[in-house]
Amino acid sequence: MCCFAMPTNITLKNVPDEVYERLKASAEHHRRSLNSEAIVCLESVLMPQRMSVKDRIARARALRAELPESTYRAKDIDALKREGRR
């Protein structure tokens, strides 16, 4: 027989105003509730996902493949950088 753990509720007290405002702004930016944003923040710090170099490169290539054709290529970006230095 398998048991599923129920999520635990916690209450945070004495949250500094600046932390609250940053969490609130981040939640709005990501279109999440304050609760969901707090959980995401906690998970990212307490349970970071380790990614091998091979997997990280594969992920970068997959993201690059999703970009539209009109996206600047590395040589275009380098040319624009040089142009801006004149």
Buried (B, 14 or more C-beta within 10 A) or exposed (E): EEEEEEEEEEEEEEEEEEEEEEBEEBBEEEEBEEEEBBEBBEEEEEEEEEEEEEEEEEEEEEEEEEEEEEEEEEEEEEEEEEEEEE
